[in-house]
Structure formats: C-alpha cells, structure tokens
Amino acid sequence: MAEKYMISIDQSTQGTKALLFDEGGSLIKRTDKPHEQIVNEKGWVSHNPAEIYENVIDVVSRLTEDIDRSKVAGVGISNQRETSLAWDRITGEPLAEAIVWQCARAANICERVEKQGEAENIRRKTGMNLSPYFPASKIAWLLENVEGAREKADRGEICHGTIDSWLVYKLTGGKSYKTDYSNASRTQLFNIFELKWDEEICALFGIDPSNMAQVCDSDSEFGKTDFEGVLPKKVPIHGVLGDSHGSLFGQGCLKPGMTKSTYGTGSSIMMNIGEKPVLSTHGVVTSLAWSMGGKVNYVLEGNLNYTGAVITWLKDDLKLIRSPGETGTLAREAVQDDELYLIPAFSGLGAPYWDSRATAAIVGMTRTTGKAEVVRAGVECIAYQITDIVKAMCEDAGVRLGELRVDGGPTKNEYLMQFQSDIADVAVQVPDSEELSGIGPAYAAGLALGVWDESIFGRLNRVKYAPGMDGETRKKKYNGWKAAVSTVLTKR
C-alpha cells in the first residue's frame, strides 16, 4: 500500500483542531487554534463563522507543512453540534454571528411553541424535549431578528443549520450543502423515525425545509476540497459526525448498551441502543448515532451545558486556581465531611431536568467552607451531572451499565475519574488519546475509503478506574446532590 494520510477536523466550542493520521491509524500530529468567545451584556454566547472557517484553513496548513501533501487521501469532520448559523446561499457570507449551543436567547420562541400545545408532538417526532438548546429555535431566532434573513429565506437565498454544513459548504466552494444524520437529528427539526426534515415542525418554527441542508450518510462523500489551495489536489470529505457521535464511534461503541461520556466545555453522554429507537421517559433524548452504509443506529443521550467549563470558571472568573491541574490536589485537601454542592446552571439546566430558567448556586456552605471545598464541589458537580444522565439512560434502556468509556481533556484529572467511578458505581475506562471527537470521523472516512479495516478500533489503550466508595457514602452524597439541585429548579 502506498503511504497515505488522513486529516480530521475537530471544530469545537473553544477552537479548531486538525489531526493527522498515518496509514496505520496512528495520530502523528495535531495543530489547533482558538476562536473568540463572544459574550454580550445579556449573556448571549456567539461565534464568528468566518473566523472559524479561516482557522480551519490555518490549522490544516500547519498540520501538513512537513509531509508530502499529495499523499492525503481524505478528510473527516466533527463539529460542535447545536451551534447554529445562517448564511447567504449566493455569496456564502454569514448573515450574523453563530448562536452557540450554550446560548438560551431563543427561550421565548420555545415558550411560544409550547403554548400552542406542540411540545409533546415535537418530542415524539424528534426524540427531544422542546428546548432553546437545539437549533430549531436558534434558527427561528435568526430568521426573526437578523435584518434581511426572512426575505432571503422566502426567496430561497439562505442556508441555515449547523457548523458541519457551513464548513462543507465553504470547503467545497459552495458546491455542497449537506449535513449527516447525526447532526440532523440534533436540530429538533428532523423526524428520526421517518428520517427526513419534518415539514410540520419546521412550520412551527417558521422554517422552510427546502432551505435546510441535504441529509447524507455519515460516511458518504460530502464533496471535495483542497483547503483553499493548501493541498495540490482536491480530496474527498468522506466522513462527517457531530463531535459526540464522533467520539462514540471512535470509542468503538458499536453495539447496543455501550456507553461513552465526552468531557469538554459541556458534556455529552451517549448510549448506543441499536437500530430501533426508544423514546425516553426519564429526561434524556433519543437521537441518531449515525448512518453508515445505509444502516441507521440510534442513541439515548443527555447533554450538559457546564462540565469542563466549570473548571474554566474557577480559574478565569473566581481566580481560585491557576491551572486545571491544581483541582485534584485541592479536592484532596478539602474537609472530607464538608457537604458543599455547586450547581452549574449558568445558562439553565439540560438533561435530565430541562429547566432553562434555573440559575447557578452553591449549596451547603458552613464555616469550614473555603477555597479547597469550593474547588472540590466544582470538580464533583461534573461527575454528579453525568451520573444523573447515566441513571436515566439505564432506566430507559432497561440495562445495568457495565462500563463507561470516557474522553476529553478533563479525563486527565485522576480525582474526577475516580469520583466518577465511585458516584456512578461503574467502571470507567479512559483511552490513551483525548482526541476521540476527531478520531471518530477520521475512522469513518478511512473505512469508507478503504484505508483501514475495523481492526482500527483495537488501537486504543485504556486506563481503568473501579468503584471504591461504600454504598452508604455513595447514597448519602448523591441524595445530597439531588436535594441541592431541587433548590434551583423553577419547574416542579
């Protein structure tokens, strides 16, 4: 076999990574670049789509500067999923800043739709509780509030959707306006049973489905790109997955019951439930894992707005730590019987509570509460939130989880990983790579192009954590968490 390389673009909330894989599937280089987090006085969170695209070109240029670029065989893309934007179909120029998935500015639109009595209808078709977290209301907000957007939509001169569609469109010079099933299923506009944009739901949000992207298999060819001349010839974009779906695929969670949790700015916990959907009754959502080779797999999923972002808040806003690495030491120094809980509802609570009006709180302070205790509560709230979702998914799927496969930067925190295993009472497996969101679409693209076979999934080495907490302590701590969360909920 001639030497070949695969490129994966992992476009995330904080920045953009480019990953280079050799023909054996080994990750041999990574380049990355952050983009501006635009937060206004109302707390709205936005990104500049043009900056994101420019950063993609930059990271790929630097990624490939030391290799024979003619040997790049293909590209995979993963993306921050619910972040939504609109752009001019003719000029390719964005019409406004992208609305980031964390941003709840479209809450009033969801409330308007809920008053029409349509929330349950939407859940039954899309698998998702009505929420400003999803692109349906974000796109509606853009159409209603960006000057000229509605008129362009009426003339069919608009594109709107998620970041994957934007990157595919730009990378192919406007020739390809496509998304994959994983990203489509997260919009709250896609009927996951009929596998198409739902005209009735689109109408509720004032969206013309003909202006949405074409939905394709996750491992299909999405078009070709040379990254604005960085490569000597155009190569196929042959794998597109939402970042959480990408990590599920990269983790090798290919069978029903296999579960992963991605720890990033926020977190996505996913359980593969196979080829038949199960509608949740415990506050998580049903989505599509992917469609590969024409075969669809479904997942149960819960999403959290603030997990790794809590550590950033402790560092940048409260100035309690200088680096994330300090959190483990401080957590161990904290008073052991301090019953402090931090509920990070900075932009409401996602699964399984779905309360966009909830606000953040620190509950249970005593005279012994200090810096170490607050930092520990910040670390532990990540594990508590994930445990909430794991419990909900197990109830819906009727399974007892045997292991939780995890990935993302915070998994380097040994205190967090052990506490996660303890409080969820499940074995936790941490792979030797943080880059699962990018590995997944690279694997999908390489498999589709025949660069690799399925033995590629056995390449990851894993560190394992086993539960060590006694049952009584676990119950006391978790019940304390549930009681603390109840103090911030506005939906009773």
TIKOL-488878 format. One record per residue (C-alpha): residue number from 0; x, y, z. Coordinates in Angstrom, 1 decimal. Layout:
% TIKOL-488878
ATOM   resi     east    north       up
ATOM    NUM        X        Y        Z
...
END
This chain:
% TIKOL-488878
ATOM   resi     east    north       up
ATOM      0      0.0      0.0      0.0
ATOM      1      1.3      3.5     -0.9
ATOM      2      1.8      5.7      2.1
ATOM      3     -1.4      7.6      2.9
ATOM      4     -2.5     10.2      5.4
ATOM      5     -6.0     11.1      6.7
ATOM      6     -6.9     14.5      8.0
ATOM      7     -9.6     15.1     10.6
ATOM      8    -11.1     18.5     11.5
ATOM      9    -12.5     18.7     15.0
ATOM     10    -14.3     22.0     15.2
ATOM     11    -15.3     22.5     18.8
ATOM     12    -16.7     25.2     21.1
ATOM     13    -13.4     26.7     22.2
ATOM     14    -11.4     26.2     19.0
ATOM     15    -10.5     24.2     15.9
ATOM     16     -8.1     21.2     15.8
ATOM     17     -6.6     19.4     12.8
ATOM     18     -5.4     15.9     13.3
ATOM     19     -3.1     13.9     11.0
ATOM     20     -3.2     10.1     10.9
ATOM     21     -0.8      7.8      9.1
ATOM     22     -1.9      4.7      7.2
ATOM     23     -1.7      2.6     10.3
ATOM     24     -4.3      4.8     12.1
ATOM     25     -1.8      6.4     14.4
ATOM     26     -2.3     10.1     15.3
ATOM     27      1.0     11.7     14.4
ATOM     28      0.4     15.4     14.6
ATOM     29     -2.1     17.9     15.9
ATOM     30     -2.5     21.6     15.3
ATOM     31     -5.1     23.9     16.9
ATOM     32     -6.3     27.4     17.1
ATOM     33     -8.8     29.1     19.5
ATOM     34    -11.5     31.4     18.3
ATOM     35    -13.2     34.3     20.2
ATOM     36    -16.0     33.6     22.7
ATOM     37    -18.3     36.5     22.1
ATOM     38    -20.5     37.1     25.2
ATOM     39    -22.6     40.2     25.4
ATOM     40    -24.2     42.0     28.3
ATOM     41    -27.3     39.8     28.1
ATOM     42    -25.2     36.7     28.4
ATOM     43    -25.7     35.6     24.8
ATOM     44    -22.9     33.4     23.5
ATOM     45    -21.8     33.8     19.9
ATOM     46    -19.0     32.8     17.5
ATOM     47    -17.8     34.4     14.3
ATOM     48    -18.4     31.8     11.4
ATOM     49    -15.8     33.5      9.2
ATOM     50    -13.2     33.2     11.9
ATOM     51    -13.9     29.6     12.4
ATOM     52    -13.5     28.8      8.6
ATOM     53    -10.3     30.8      8.4
ATOM     54     -9.0     28.9     11.4
ATOM     55     -9.8     25.6      9.7
ATOM     56     -7.6     26.6      6.7
ATOM     57     -4.8     27.7      9.1
ATOM     58     -4.7     24.6     11.2
ATOM     59     -4.7     22.3      8.1
ATOM     60     -1.9     24.4      6.5
ATOM     61      0.3     24.0      9.6
ATOM     62     -0.7     20.3     10.1
ATOM     63      0.6     19.3      6.6
ATOM     64      3.6     21.6      6.2
ATOM     65      6.1     18.7      6.9
ATOM     66      4.5     16.0      4.8
ATOM     67      4.0     15.2      1.2
ATOM     68      0.6     16.8      0.8
ATOM     69     -0.1     14.8     -2.3
ATOM     70     -0.5     11.7     -0.1
ATOM     71     -3.5     13.0      1.8
ATOM     72     -6.3     10.5      0.9
ATOM     73     -9.3     12.1      2.6
ATOM     74    -10.9     14.2      5.3
ATOM     75    -13.3     13.7      8.2
ATOM     76    -15.1     16.5     10.1
ATOM     77    -16.6     16.6     13.5
ATOM     78    -18.3     19.7     14.9
ATOM     79    -19.9     21.4     17.9
ATOM     80    -23.4     20.3     17.1
ATOM     81    -26.2     22.6     18.1
ATOM     82    -24.4     25.8     17.4
ATOM     83    -26.5     27.4     14.6
ATOM     84    -25.9     29.9     11.9
ATOM     85    -27.3     31.4      8.6
ATOM     86    -25.5     32.5      5.5
ATOM     87    -26.3     33.8      2.1
ATOM     88    -26.7     30.9     -0.4
ATOM     89    -25.3     33.1     -3.2
ATOM     90    -22.4     34.9     -1.7
ATOM     91    -21.5     32.4      1.0
ATOM     92    -21.3     35.3      3.6
ATOM     93    -22.6     34.7      7.1
ATOM     94    -25.7     36.8      7.9
ATOM     95    -24.8     37.1     11.6
ATOM     96    -22.7     35.6     14.3
ATOM     97    -23.4     32.0     15.0
ATOM     98    -25.6     31.2     18.1
ATOM     99    -23.6     28.8     20.3
ATOM    100    -25.3     25.8     21.7
ATOM    101    -24.9     27.1     25.3
ATOM    102    -26.9     30.2     24.5
ATOM    103    -30.6     30.3     25.6
ATOM    104    -31.6     33.5     23.9
ATOM    105    -34.3     31.6     22.0
ATOM    106    -36.2     30.5     25.1
ATOM    107    -39.1     32.8     24.3
ATOM    108    -39.6     31.1     20.9
ATOM    109    -39.8     27.7     22.7
ATOM    110    -42.3     29.1     25.2
ATOM    111    -44.4     30.4     22.3
ATOM    112    -44.4     26.9     20.6
ATOM    113    -45.1     25.3     23.9
ATOM    114    -48.2     27.5     24.4
ATOM    115    -49.5     26.1     21.1
ATOM    116    -49.5     22.7     22.7
ATOM    117    -46.9     21.2     20.4
ATOM    118    -44.1     20.2     22.8
ATOM    119    -45.1     16.6     23.1
ATOM    120    -45.7     16.3     19.3
ATOM    121    -42.2     17.6     18.8
ATOM    122    -40.7     15.1     21.3
ATOM    123    -42.5     12.2     19.8
ATOM    124    -41.1     13.0     16.3
ATOM    125    -37.6     14.2     17.1
ATOM    126    -36.9     12.4     20.4
ATOM    127    -36.1     15.7     22.1
ATOM    128    -37.8     17.8     24.7
ATOM    129    -38.6     21.3     23.5
ATOM    130    -35.6     23.5     24.4
ATOM    131    -33.6     26.6     23.2
ATOM    132    -30.6     24.3     23.4
ATOM    133    -31.5     22.9     19.9
ATOM    134    -31.1     24.6     16.6
ATOM    135    -34.8     24.8     15.7
ATOM    136    -35.4     27.8     18.0
ATOM    137    -32.0     29.2     17.3
ATOM    138    -32.6     29.3     13.5
ATOM    139    -36.0     30.7     14.1
ATOM    140    -34.4     33.5     16.2
ATOM    141    -32.0     34.3     13.4
ATOM    142    -34.9     34.5     10.8
ATOM    143    -36.9     36.7     13.1
ATOM    144    -34.1     39.0     14.3
ATOM    145    -31.4     39.3     11.6
ATOM    146    -32.2     42.1      9.1
ATOM    147    -33.0     40.6      5.7
ATOM    148    -32.9     37.0      6.8
ATOM    149    -36.6     36.3      6.4
ATOM    150    -36.6     37.9      3.0
ATOM    151    -33.7     35.8      1.8
ATOM    152    -35.4     32.7      3.2
ATOM    153    -38.6     33.5      1.3
ATOM    154    -36.5     33.8     -1.9
ATOM    155    -34.6     30.6     -1.3
ATOM    156    -31.4     32.5     -1.0
ATOM    157    -30.4     31.4      2.5
ATOM    158    -28.6     28.4      4.1
ATOM    159    -29.0     27.7      7.7
ATOM    160    -28.0     24.9     10.0
ATOM    161    -25.1     23.6     12.0
ATOM    162    -21.3     24.2     11.7
ATOM    163    -20.7     21.0      9.7
ATOM    164    -22.9     22.3      6.9
ATOM    165    -21.1     25.6      7.0
ATOM    166    -17.7     24.0      6.7
ATOM    167    -18.7     21.6      4.0
ATOM    168    -20.2     24.5      2.0
ATOM    169    -17.1     26.7      2.4
ATOM    170    -14.6     23.9      1.8
ATOM    171    -16.3     22.8     -1.4
ATOM    172    -16.6     26.4     -2.7
ATOM    173    -20.4     26.4     -2.2
ATOM    174    -20.9     23.3     -4.3
ATOM    175    -22.1     21.1     -1.5
ATOM    176    -24.8     22.0      1.1
ATOM    177    -25.0     18.8      3.1
ATOM    178    -25.3     17.5      6.7
ATOM    179    -25.2     14.0      8.1
ATOM    180    -27.8     12.1     10.0
ATOM    181    -26.1     12.6     13.4
ATOM    182    -26.1     16.4     13.1
ATOM    183    -29.6     16.5     11.5
ATOM    184    -31.0     14.5     14.4
ATOM    185    -29.8     17.2     16.9
ATOM    186    -31.7     20.1     15.2
ATOM    187    -35.2     19.3     16.6
ATOM    188    -36.4     19.7     13.1
ATOM    189    -35.6     16.1     11.9
ATOM    190    -38.1     13.3     12.2
ATOM    191    -35.9     10.5     13.5
ATOM    192    -38.5      7.8     12.6
ATOM    193    -39.2      8.9      9.0
ATOM    194    -35.6     10.1      8.5
ATOM    195    -36.5     13.5      6.9
ATOM    196    -36.9     17.1      7.8
ATOM    197    -40.4     17.3      9.4
ATOM    198    -42.5     19.8      7.5
ATOM    199    -45.0     20.3     10.4
ATOM    200    -42.3     21.0     12.9
ATOM    201    -40.4     23.3     10.5
ATOM    202    -43.6     25.3     10.0
ATOM    203    -44.0     25.7     13.8
ATOM    204    -40.6     27.5     13.8
ATOM    205    -41.2     29.4     10.6
ATOM    206    -38.6     27.4      8.7
ATOM    207    -38.8     26.2      5.1
ATOM    208    -37.3     22.7      5.0
ATOM    209    -36.2     23.3      1.4
ATOM    210    -33.7     25.8      2.9
ATOM    211    -32.2     23.1      5.1
ATOM    212    -29.1     21.0      4.1
ATOM    213    -29.4     17.7      2.2
ATOM    214    -29.1     14.8      4.8
ATOM    215    -26.5     12.2      3.9
ATOM    216    -25.0      9.0      5.4
ATOM    217    -22.3      9.9      7.9
ATOM    218    -19.6      8.0      5.8
ATOM    219    -20.7      9.3      2.4
ATOM    220    -18.8     11.7      0.2
ATOM    221    -19.7     15.2      1.1
ATOM    222    -17.7     16.9     -1.6
ATOM    223    -14.1     17.6     -2.3
ATOM    224    -11.7     20.2     -1.0
ATOM    225     -8.1     21.4     -1.3
ATOM    226     -8.4     23.7      1.6
ATOM    227     -8.0     26.9     -0.4
ATOM    228     -5.0     25.5     -2.3
ATOM    229     -3.2     24.1      0.7
ATOM    230     -3.3     20.6     -0.9
ATOM    231     -2.1     20.1     -4.5
ATOM    232     -5.4     18.3     -5.4
ATOM    233     -8.9     18.1     -4.1
ATOM    234     -9.6     15.2     -1.8
ATOM    235    -12.9     13.8     -0.6
ATOM    236    -14.6     14.8      2.6
ATOM    237    -15.8     11.3      3.4
ATOM    238    -16.9     11.4      7.0
ATOM    239    -19.0     13.9      8.9
ATOM    240    -20.2     13.4     12.5
ATOM    241    -21.3     15.6     15.4
ATOM    242    -18.5     15.7     17.9
ATOM    243    -20.2     13.5     20.5
ATOM    244    -21.2     10.9     17.8
ATOM    245    -17.6     11.0     16.6
ATOM    246    -16.3     10.1     20.0
ATOM    247    -18.9      7.3     20.3
ATOM    248    -17.7      5.9     17.0
ATOM    249    -14.1      6.4     17.9
ATOM    250    -14.6      4.7     21.2
ATOM    251    -15.8      1.6     19.4
ATOM    252    -19.3      1.8     21.0
ATOM    253    -20.8      0.0     18.1
ATOM    254    -23.1     -2.4     19.9
ATOM    255    -26.3     -1.8     21.9
ATOM    256    -25.7     -0.8     25.5
ATOM    257    -22.2      0.5     25.0
ATOM    258    -21.9      4.0     26.5
ATOM    259    -19.5      6.9     26.4
ATOM    260    -19.2     10.3     28.1
ATOM    261    -17.3     13.2     26.5
ATOM    262    -15.9     15.7     28.9
ATOM    263    -15.4     19.0     27.2
ATOM    264    -16.8     22.6     27.7
ATOM    265    -20.0     20.7     28.3
ATOM    266    -20.6     17.0     28.2
ATOM    267    -22.5     14.5     26.1
ATOM    268    -23.3     11.1     27.4
ATOM    269    -24.4      8.6     24.8
ATOM    270    -25.7      5.0     24.9
ATOM    271    -25.9      3.0     21.6
ATOM    272    -29.4      1.4     21.5
ATOM    273    -29.1     -0.2     18.1
ATOM    274    -31.3      0.0     15.1
ATOM    275    -34.7      0.6     16.9
ATOM    276    -35.4      3.9     18.7
ATOM    277    -36.6      4.1     22.3
ATOM    278    -38.3      7.3     23.4
ATOM    279    -37.1      8.4     26.8
ATOM    280    -39.4      8.8     29.8
ATOM    281    -36.6      9.9     32.1
ATOM    282    -35.4     13.2     30.7
ATOM    283    -32.8     12.2     28.2
ATOM    284    -33.3     12.4     24.4
ATOM    285    -33.3      9.9     21.5
ATOM    286    -31.1     10.7     18.6
ATOM    287    -29.4      9.1     15.7
ATOM    288    -25.9      7.8     16.3
ATOM    289    -25.1      7.8     12.6
ATOM    290    -26.0      6.2      9.4
ATOM    291    -23.1      4.1      7.9
ATOM    292    -23.5      2.2      4.7
ATOM    293    -27.2      3.0      4.7
ATOM    294    -27.8      1.5      8.2
ATOM    295    -29.0      3.8     11.0
ATOM    296    -28.1      3.4     14.6
ATOM    297    -29.9      5.2     17.4
ATOM    298    -28.7      6.5     20.8
ATOM    299    -30.0      7.8     24.1
ATOM    300    -28.2     11.0     25.0
ATOM    301    -28.1     13.5     27.8
ATOM    302    -26.3     16.9     27.4
ATOM    303    -24.8     19.2     30.0
ATOM    304    -24.0     22.8     29.4
ATOM    305    -21.3     23.2     32.0
ATOM    306    -18.8     20.5     32.9
ATOM    307    -15.3     21.3     31.9
ATOM    308    -16.5     24.9     31.7
ATOM    309    -16.9     24.9     35.5
ATOM    310    -13.1     24.4     35.8
ATOM    311    -12.6     27.4     33.4
ATOM    312    -14.9     29.4     35.6
ATOM    313    -13.0     28.5     38.7
ATOM    314     -9.8     29.6     37.0
ATOM    315    -10.7     32.6     34.9
ATOM    316    -13.6     34.2     36.9
ATOM    317    -13.1     33.2     40.5
ATOM    318     -9.3     33.0     40.3
ATOM    319     -9.3     30.1     42.7
ATOM    320     -6.8     28.1     40.6
ATOM    321     -4.1     29.0     38.1
ATOM    322     -4.4     25.8     36.0
ATOM    323     -6.9     22.9     35.8
ATOM    324     -4.1     20.6     37.1
ATOM    325     -4.5     22.1     40.6
ATOM    326     -8.0     20.9     41.1
ATOM    327     -7.1     17.3     42.1
ATOM    328     -4.7     18.4     44.8
ATOM    329     -7.2     21.0     46.2
ATOM    330    -10.0     18.4     46.1
ATOM    331     -8.0     16.0     48.2
ATOM    332     -7.1     18.8     50.7
ATOM    333    -10.8     19.7     51.3
ATOM    334    -12.5     18.9     54.5
ATOM    335    -13.8     15.4     53.9
ATOM    336    -17.2     15.7     55.6
ATOM    337    -18.0     19.1     54.0
ATOM    338    -21.3     18.8     52.3
ATOM    339    -20.9     21.5     49.7
ATOM    340    -22.5     21.3     46.3
ATOM    341    -22.1     23.5     43.3
ATOM    342    -25.0     23.5     40.8
ATOM    343    -23.6     25.0     37.5
ATOM    344    -26.9     26.2     36.0
ATOM    345    -25.2     29.3     34.5
ATOM    346    -27.4     29.0     31.4
ATOM    347    -30.1     26.8     32.8
ATOM    348    -30.0     23.0     33.3
ATOM    349    -30.1     20.5     30.5
ATOM    350    -30.8     16.8     30.8
ATOM    351    -32.5     15.3     32.7
ATOM    352    -34.0     18.4     34.3
ATOM    353    -34.6     20.6     31.2
ATOM    354    -35.1     23.9     33.1
ATOM    355    -33.7     26.8     31.1
ATOM    356    -34.7     29.2     33.8
ATOM    357    -32.8     27.6     36.6
ATOM    358    -29.8     29.6     38.0
ATOM    359    -26.5     28.5     39.4
ATOM    360    -26.0     28.1     43.1
ATOM    361    -23.5     26.9     45.8
ATOM    362    -25.5     25.0     48.4
ATOM    363    -24.4     23.8     51.9
ATOM    364    -21.8     26.3     52.9
ATOM    365    -20.5     26.2     56.5
ATOM    366    -17.8     28.0     58.5
ATOM    367    -15.3     25.4     57.3
ATOM    368    -16.0     26.0     53.6
ATOM    369    -13.0     27.5     51.9
ATOM    370    -11.2     27.5     48.5
ATOM    371    -10.5     23.8     48.5
ATOM    372    -14.1     22.9     49.3
ATOM    373    -15.4     25.2     46.5
ATOM    374    -12.9     23.7     44.0
ATOM    375    -13.8     20.2     45.0
ATOM    376    -17.5     21.0     44.6
ATOM    377    -16.8     22.3     41.2
ATOM    378    -15.0     19.1     40.2
ATOM    379    -17.5     16.8     41.7
ATOM    380    -20.5     18.5     40.1
ATOM    381    -19.2     17.2     36.8
ATOM    382    -19.5     13.6     38.0
ATOM    383    -22.8     14.2     39.7
ATOM    384    -24.4     15.6     36.5
ATOM    385    -23.1     12.7     34.4
ATOM    386    -24.4     10.2     36.9
ATOM    387    -27.8     11.8     36.7
ATOM    388    -27.8     11.0     33.0
ATOM    389    -26.3      7.5     33.2
ATOM    390    -29.1      6.6     35.7
ATOM    391    -31.8      8.0     33.4
ATOM    392    -30.5      6.1     30.3
ATOM    393    -30.2      2.8     32.1
ATOM    394    -33.9      3.2     33.2
ATOM    395    -35.0      3.9     29.6
ATOM    396    -32.9      1.1     28.0
ATOM    397    -33.6     -1.4     30.8
ATOM    398    -29.9     -2.2     31.3
ATOM    399    -27.3     -2.0     34.0
ATOM    400    -24.2     -0.3     32.8
ATOM    401    -21.1     -2.4     32.9
ATOM    402    -18.6      0.2     31.9
ATOM    403    -18.4      3.9     30.9
ATOM    404    -15.9      4.8     28.2
ATOM    405    -14.8      8.4     28.6
ATOM    406    -12.8     11.0     26.7
ATOM    407    -11.9     14.7     26.7
ATOM    408     -9.3     16.9     28.5
ATOM    409    -10.8     16.6     32.0
ATOM    410    -10.3     12.8     31.9
ATOM    411     -6.7     13.5     32.8
ATOM    412     -8.0     14.5     36.3
ATOM    413     -7.5     11.4     38.3
ATOM    414     -9.6     12.7     41.2
ATOM    415    -12.5     13.3     38.9
ATOM    416    -12.2     10.0     37.2
ATOM    417    -12.1      8.0     40.5
ATOM    418    -15.0     10.1     41.9
ATOM    419    -17.0      9.4     38.6
ATOM    420    -16.5      5.7     39.1
ATOM    421    -17.4      5.9     42.7
ATOM    422    -20.6      8.0     42.5
ATOM    423    -21.9      6.3     39.4
ATOM    424    -20.9      2.8     40.7
ATOM    425    -19.5      1.8     37.4
ATOM    426    -16.1      1.0     35.9
ATOM    427    -14.6      4.0     34.0
ATOM    428    -12.2      3.5     31.0
ATOM    429    -10.0      6.3     29.8
ATOM    430     -8.3      5.9     26.5
ATOM    431     -4.7      7.0     25.9
ATOM    432     -5.9      9.7     23.5
ATOM    433     -8.0     12.8     24.2
ATOM    434     -8.9     13.2     20.6
ATOM    435    -11.9     10.8     20.3
ATOM    436    -14.2     13.5     18.7
ATOM    437    -11.7     13.8     15.9
ATOM    438    -10.7     10.1     15.7
ATOM    439    -14.3      9.0     15.0
ATOM    440    -14.8     10.9     11.7
ATOM    441    -11.2     10.0     10.7
ATOM    442    -12.0      6.3     11.2
ATOM    443    -15.3      6.7      9.3
ATOM    444    -13.6      8.4      6.4
ATOM    445    -10.7      5.9      6.4
ATOM    446    -13.0      2.9      6.5
ATOM    447    -15.1      4.3      3.7
ATOM    448    -12.0      5.0      1.5
ATOM    449    -10.5      1.5      2.3
ATOM    450     -7.5      3.0      4.0
ATOM    451     -8.3      0.9      7.2
ATOM    452    -10.4     -2.0      8.2
ATOM    453    -12.4     -2.5     11.5
ATOM    454     -9.3     -3.7     13.4
ATOM    455     -8.6      0.0     13.7
ATOM    456    -10.9      0.1     16.8
ATOM    457     -8.5     -2.0     18.8
ATOM    458     -5.7      0.5     18.7
ATOM    459     -6.6      2.4     21.9
ATOM    460     -5.0      1.6     25.2
ATOM    461     -7.1      2.4     28.3
ATOM    462     -6.6      3.3     32.0
ATOM    463     -9.4      1.7     34.1
ATOM    464    -10.9      3.0     37.3
ATOM    465    -13.1      0.8     39.6
ATOM    466    -15.6      1.9     42.2
ATOM    467    -14.1      2.1     45.7
ATOM    468    -16.8      4.0     47.6
ATOM    469    -19.0      2.2     50.1
ATOM    470    -22.7      2.1     49.3
ATOM    471    -23.9      4.2     52.2
ATOM    472    -21.5      7.0     51.5
ATOM    473    -22.4      6.9     47.8
ATOM    474    -26.1      7.1     48.7
ATOM    475    -25.7     10.0     51.1
ATOM    476    -23.6     12.1     48.7
ATOM    477    -25.9     11.5     45.7
ATOM    478    -29.0     12.2     47.7
ATOM    479    -27.4     15.5     48.9
ATOM    480    -26.7     16.4     45.3
ATOM    481    -30.4     15.8     44.3
ATOM    482    -31.6     17.9     47.2
ATOM    483    -29.2     20.7     46.2
ATOM    484    -30.4     20.7     42.6
ATOM    485    -34.0     20.9     43.7
ATOM    486    -33.3     24.3     45.3
ATOM    487    -32.6     25.9     41.9
ATOM    488    -35.3     24.3     39.8
ATOM    489    -38.2     26.5     38.6
ATOM    490    -40.1     23.6     37.1
ATOM    491    -41.6     21.5     39.9
END
